């Protein structure tokens, strides 16, 4: 297909699942021969990460009325000078700033990607500013259709998960001075209230009291939740068995050191970390919310539990701890679902987004 010129915009400054989606999308699309640039806030982690990969990243502040005017002018100039075919926005704030700039610049196609599962209020940034919408799961797509977005104007593009070969060994147990017979329950997620870290700690606490070889490892950062969890763990006298590792760049290495993966998320548009864990051969435990069921096979590659049912969460984790054969079976099923089927591969994501862009560009021209 004809290479496209694509500009991604993102207002968020942290680096969670949404920013991972953009990062992987840009790398994969560049590999396919497309030209990609980004516009972010100057202090965003994504700005740094993309520049490390050789991308051109334009920066502008996006909060407040003054920065809105400046941002629109800056991005309009970027779009016109770069003659971009597609502007792909990702957050509400950058959709309003960059989307308005795209309208003024006459950009042929403006696409908003919806990453969040929470209910949509105004349709301004879904039907008025952008021309089309992509979502990270069918759950989110169906919600937008219910709210009034035309079915033909919104498509699901599952996030790609980087599925390199798992490391032969992990340094995690040596780092934490754990024995080989210790059972490690792992969780990797940016520390925000809706990720349910406290719920997970509460669910694992009874197991820690029952057995001397249970450890919970939490990977991820984010103030003030990280500090609040530190205090909570100390208060519960769990600090020798619950380990906060903060932000890490060696997640595959850490996953290889887990025995099972658990995330008690309260809200999740998709939940790519469930795919990463499954692709590492881990059985997964998750809450039955939003797009999570699309990221695993309940009862086959992992266990789903109701939200706000700490007993069910404890029981699901206990079941996997007590049954090594079940852990292995579900881990193997996760490998097949996440790696073999190709649903979450880079190729699948790129082919889907290419199809959306080209179809929608043709519709716009006609």
Order of alpha helices (4+ residues) and beta strands (2+ residues): beta-alpha-beta-alpha-beta-alpha-beta-alpha-beta-beta-alpha-beta-alpha-beta-alpha-beta-alpha-beta-alpha-beta-alpha-beta-beta-alpha-alpha-alpha
